[in-house]
């Protein structure tokens, strides 16, 4: 089955294919080396005034489908307007979001926006990220949405590892990682895609008659079936790997789409953080 690649508007590598009617199986395989370092913490990083911001960052000041800056602006200034600008203000936003929202997989809703999250006070990692992003943008701090894999390197193993979401904030001329869901520096983030919010970077965009089902709680896995005899175009985001990654697609028995799953969920991404990965070094 022919598969081509392209870059979307945000620079993410995507794969494109046309799927015939029937069942489809796709999978990826990659081995990723992580340096074992925690997310950087730079308390002295400063906010840049709007005239100082580079052109490429301005799109991350604007409202988007899940980040309604027009509805949240006054709330943001009331809560954070008097806090010292810079890293400390962004961290205060993450602290507030972390404590304001109750995490609950069973309450996940794909259409929930930042304003709704603020009022409902419940959600999953994408909702934490959307609210923090919206607060930052309202305060003229560029912020963008990131999805990817976050393993259990350096933390107790309490649940199967999962596809996750966090944010990046533009301070002092660089993008910095913040995570309002976990709200502590972590090891081994594997970025899949970046965008304005979750609607920019779904794992799969499909065009045509088909249906999919997720199989498994907290797992990056779904099943796909193309309906009727029409063809369907698929576009999906991928780990930005090259020689050390493999991708395959085939039509055939009902087995679904198997994404880049974590080691703890019997998937295909193997994450290593040197001595930090449960005391084991990566394989040679």
N, C-alpha and C positions, 0 to 999 in steps of 0.2 A: 504494500500500500504506500503510494508516494506521500512523503511528509516533507514540508519545507519549513524554514524558520524565518522569522522577521522580528524587528524591534517595535514595540508599541510606543505610544506617545511619551511614556515615562522612562523609556530606555530598557524595559524588561524584555528578555528573550522569550519569544513565544513560538510554538509549533502549530502548523496549520495542516489540516488534512480534510478530505472528503470521505465520509463513511457511507458505504452502501447499506441497504436495508439488512437488518438482522442484528445478531449479537456482536459485540465488539470487546476485545480485551486489549488493554494498553498497560504497559508497566515501564518503570525506569529503575536504574540501578546505579548507585554512586558510592564511592568511598571518600569521605571528607576528613581532612586533617584540620583540627582546631588547635590554636596555640595555647589553649588552657588558661588564657587571661580573662579576668572579669571585664564586664563593660566599663569603659572609661568613666571616671568621675572627675570633672573639672569645675570645682566650685567658683573659680574666678572667671569663667566664660561669660562674656557680656552680651547683652542684646544689641543688635545694630538698629539704628534708626532707619525708617523706610527709605530715605534718600541713599543710605549706604548699602542697601540690599542689592545683590546682583540680580540681573533680569530673570535668571532661571528659577529663583526662589519665589518670585511674586505670585505664581499660580497657587502656591501653598499658603497664601494669605486669604484666598477667596473662599467663599462658601461653596459647598458641594452637596450632593444629594443627601448624604447622611450627616453632614456637618453644617447646620444652619446657623451661620454667624449672625444673621439678622435677628434671630429669635433668642440667641444666647448672649449677645453682646453686653447688654446691661447687667446681666447676672455676672458675667466675667469681671467687669470693671468693679462691681460692688464687692465681689469676693477677693479679688487679687490686685486691684488697682493701686493699693497703697504699699504693696510688698516690693522690696528692693528688686529692680529689674535685673535680668540675667538668669544664671543657673538657679539661684535660690527661688526665683518666682516660678520657673518651670517645675522645680521639685515640689513647691507648695501646691501647684496644680495637681501633680501626680498623687501627692499625699491626700488631697481632698477627694479626688476621684476614687482612689483605692479604698478609702473609708466610707464613701458615700454610697457605693454600689455593692450589692450582695451578688456574689458569683453563683450562678445556677444554670447548669446545662439545660435543665428541663424548661427553663424560661427563655431559651434562645428564640429569637425571631429575626428573620432575614431583613425585614423592612424597618426595624427599630432605628430611630435617628438619635442624634446626640441630645436634642431637646427632650425627646421622650424618655431617654435613659435618665436624664437628670430628674425628671418627675417620677418615673416608675421605680428608680433606685434598685434595679435588678438587671442582670445581663451576663454576657460572656465576654471574653477578651476583646472582641471587636467593639463592643459597646464601651468598655473602659477606654479603648484607644480613641474612638470617635469623640467622646466627651472631652478628653484631654486635648485632642487636636483642636477642637472647636474653641475651647477656652484660650489656647495659645494664639490662634488666628485672630480672635477678637481683640487680643492685646497687641496685635501687630508683630507677632512672632511666627515666622513660617514653620509649619509642622506638616508632616506627611505620614501616611499609614504604611505599615510594613507587615507583610505576612511571611510565614516561614515555619521552621521547626525549632522547638526549644526543648532540649533534652533534660536529663536529670543529672548532669555533670555537676558535682559539688553540692548537691542538695539531697535530702532524703527522698527515696523513691516511694511515693504514696499513691500514684495513679499511673496508668499507661501514658506514655508520652503522646503528645497531640500536636496537630497543626495549631499554630498560635498566631497572635497579632500583638504588635507593640507600635511604638511611634519613634520617629526621628525629628529632632528639633534643630533649627538653624541658629546657632549661636557663635559669635566670634569668627564668622566666615566658614564654619564647618557644620556638618550634620552630626548630631550626637544622639545616642540611643537612650530612650527613657521607656519604662515599662510600668504604666499605672496599674496593671493587673497584679503583677508580682511585687513591684515597687522595691526591688533590691537588685543590685548588679548580679548578672548571671554569666555563666560560661557556656560557650558553644552555640550561639544563635546562628541558624542557617537561613539566610535571607532567600526567599523565593522571588518576591516582587515588591515594588513600591508604587504608591499612587496617592491620589487625593483622599480617597476613602476606600472601603471594601468593595464598592460597586465598580471601581476602576480595574480591580485586579482579582476577579474570581478565578479559581483554579481552572475552570473551563467555561468558555463561551460557546454556545451551540446555536445553530440556525437551521431550523427544520423540525420535523415532527419526531420527537423521541421522548423517552422518560428515563429517569435515573432514580436509584434508591441508595441511600447510605446504608451500609451494613456494618454495624459495630459501634458501640458507644465510645466516643473519644478517639476515633480512628480516621486517618486520612484515606478513606476508601469508599468508593461508590460503584454502583452498577449502572450500565447504560445499555439501552436497547433502542435502535433506530426503527421507527415505525414504517409500515407500508412498504412500497417499493421505491419511494423517493430517496434521494440522497440527502445527507445532512452535512453541513460544514461545521467543523469543530476547530476552535482555537483555544489553546491552553498554555498557561505559563509554566516555565520550567526552571529548574536550577541552572544557573549560568555556568555550566561546566563544559569541558571540551573533550580531550582525549580520555580522561578518566571517568567518563560517564557513558552510559549506554541507554538507548531508548528503543523500544520495540512496540509494534502494533500489529494486530492480526484480527481477522474476523473468524468466528467459529463458535465454540461452545460458550454457554453462558458463564462467564467468569468475571465480568465487570471490568472497571478501570481500577488498576492498582497504582496509586500515586506513590510519591516518595514517603514511605512510612518509616516510623522510628524503629530502632532495634527492639525496644520494649514491647512493641505491638507486632512482632514477627514480620516486620516489613523489610525493606531493602536498603535503606540508608544506614550506614554504619558510622557512628560518630565517635571520634576519639579526641580526647583532650590531654594527651600525654599522660603524666603521672596522675592527673586529676580524674581520669576516667576509671573510677572504682579500682585504682591501684594498678591498672594494666597499661602497658605501652601499646602503641599501634602496631599492627603486624607489619613485617617487612615486605 
